Amino acid sequence: MIFEASLSVTSNDKLGAFMNSVPPRKRSAGRDARRAARQQRPTSTATHIDRKIPYLEILSEEALQLIEHN
């Protein structure tokens, strides 16, 4: 058995006219949406870090001169 399909386009074809007249939708939650969500978040960063540990001299001035000399 061979089935024959006939395609006919008539003016009463409401479904085909509807599908052709509607523009495609954009995908949601894409790259642009994620970027916009990140930009809306408040950003707070420390301007600088205060050092509370005192500086420690590992080698004396004489030891540094000895290293430089050799």
N, C-alpha and C positions, 0 to 999 in steps of 0.2 A: 504494500500500500504506500502510495506517495501522497503526502499532504501538501496541498498548495495553500500558501498564505497570500492573501491579497491586502495590500496596504493602500488605503484610500484616505485622502485628506479632504475633509469637507468643512464647511463653515460651522457646522454643529460640533466640531471637535473642541470642546471647551477645555478639556484637560491639557491638550497640547498647547493651546494659546496661553493658558495660565502659566505653564511651566516655562515658556519662552519669554514671558514678560517680566518675570520676577528676577532681579539680579541675585547672584549667589551671595550667601552670607559669609562674613569673615569668621575665622576661627576665634574663639574666645580664649583667654588666658595664654596668649602668645607672648613673644619676646617683648613687644612694646608694652603690653599690660604689666608684665613683671617689672620692667624698667620703671614705669610710672609708679608702681607700688613701692619700689625701693626709694625713689626720689621723694616720696611723701613722708617717709619715716624721718623723725628728727635725728640729726647726727650731732653728738656731743663728744668731743675729744679733749683730752688734757693738752693744754698749751705747752707745758714742759713738766719735767719730773724734777722735784726737789730732792737732792741727795742729802740724806740724813746720816749717812755713815761717814765718819771722819776719814780723811785721806791718810794712808799708811805708807810710810817710807820703807820700801823693801830693802834697798841697799843704801849705804851711806855714800856721801860724795866721794870719799876716798876709794871705795870699792868700785864705783862707776868709772873713776879715772884709771884704775888698774885694768879694768876690762877694756877700756878704749885704748890704752897704751899697748896692750898685748893683742 
